[in-house]
Amino acid sequence: QVQLVESGGGLVQPGGSLRLSCAASGRIFSFAVMGWFRQAPGKQRELVARIMNSGSPTYADSAKGRFTISRDNAKNTVYLQMNSLKPEDTAVYYCNLRQAGPDFWGQGTQVTVSS
C-alpha cells in the first residue's frame, strides 16, 4: 500500500507563486510515475503535470511555461512549483502515483487564486 501526503496549498493573489509538495510512503517501485492533477468545482479532474522516475516531465498545456514539476527519488517526494498563478488555476490539487495496479491518490490540497 502507498500513502501520499500533500502540503503547500493556500490562498495567493493573481501573479503569485506556490509550491506544492507530496511525500509518498509505503511500497514504491523504482519505475513509479508521480504527478499532479486538479479538480475545480463542477469540472472533471485533469492532469497538470507528471514526471517519470528518470525526471522526464509532461505538462498540460495550461501548465506549460508557468509550472515546474520535480521529484526527489531518495525522499519519494514530488514537487510542483507554480508561478504566474491565475484565478482559473483555483482547484483542489491531488498528488498521484502510478505503478503496478491501481493509481494512488493524496487527500488533496486547496489552491485558491484570488485578489
LINCORTA-V703865 format. One record per residue. RES is the residue in one letter. SS is DSSP state (hx for helix, st for strand, lp for the rest). PSI is psi in whole degrees, -180 to 180 (none if undefined). OMEGA is omega in radians with two decimals (NA if undefined). Layout:
res: (RES,RES)
ss: (SS,SS)
psi: (PSI,PSI)
omega: (OMEGA,OMEGA)
This chain:
res: (Q,V,Q,L,V,E,S,G,G,G,L,V,Q,P,G,G,S,L,R,L,S,C,A,A,S,G,R,I,F,S,F,A,V,M,G,W,F,R,Q,A,P,G,K,Q,R,E,L,V,A,R,I,M,N,S,G,S,P,T,Y,A,D,S,A,K,G,R,F,T,I,S,R,D,N,A,K,N,T,V,Y,L,Q,M,N,S,L,K,P,E,D,T,A,V,Y,Y,C,N,L,R,Q,A,G,P,D,F,W,G,Q,G,T,Q,V,T,V,S,S)
ss: (lp,st,st,st,st,st,st,lp,lp,st,st,st,lp,lp,lp,lp,lp,st,st,st,st,st,st,st,st,st,lp,lp,lp,lp,lp,lp,st,st,st,st,st,st,st,lp,lp,lp,lp,lp,lp,st,st,st,st,st,st,lp,lp,lp,lp,lp,st,st,st,lp,lp,lp,lp,lp,lp,lp,st,st,st,st,st,st,lp,lp,lp,lp,st,st,st,st,st,st,lp,lp,lp,lp,hx,hx,hx,lp,st,st,st,st,st,st,st,st,lp,lp,lp,lp,lp,st,st,lp,lp,lp,st,st,st,st,st,lp,lp)
psi: (151,138,139,128,118,156,162,-3,175,-166,131,150,156,137,-9,-176,153,153,120,146,149,117,127,143,161,-155,101,126,156,-24,6,138,132,150,180,134,165,156,117,157,130,5,164,156,136,151,136,-52,153,160,134,167,-31,-15,-1,122,159,136,146,154,-36,-19,-19,132,-13,-35,148,125,142,166,151,101,-32,-29,0,46,139,145,153,108,120,118,164,48,145,158,-33,-6,-7,125,171,127,130,134,144,141,128,123,-147,134,-164,156,153,146,146,179,-14,147,134,132,122,124,110,148,none)
omega: (-3.11,3.04,3.13,-3.13,-3.11,3.03,3.02,3.11,3.11,-3.14,-3.13,3.12,3.07,-3.09,-3.12,-3.09,3.00,3.06,3.08,3.08,3.09,3.12,3.14,3.07,-3.11,-3.10,-3.09,-3.13,-3.06,-3.10,-3.09,3.05,3.13,-3.09,3.11,3.00,3.05,3.12,3.08,-3.13,3.10,-3.12,3.10,3.05,-3.10,3.09,3.01,3.13,3.04,-3.08,3.11,3.08,3.13,-3.09,3.14,-3.08,2.98,-3.11,2.91,-3.14,-3.11,-3.08,-3.07,3.11,-3.12,-3.08,3.06,3.09,3.10,3.13,3.05,-3.05,3.14,-3.13,-3.08,-3.08,3.08,-3.10,3.01,3.06,-3.08,3.13,3.11,-3.07,-3.12,3.09,-3.13,3.02,3.13,-3.09,2.91,-3.11,-3.09,3.00,-3.10,3.04,-3.11,3.03,3.12,3.11,-3.10,3.09,3.01,-3.09,2.98,-3.09,3.13,3.07,-3.06,2.99,3.13,3.13,-3.05,3.07,NA)
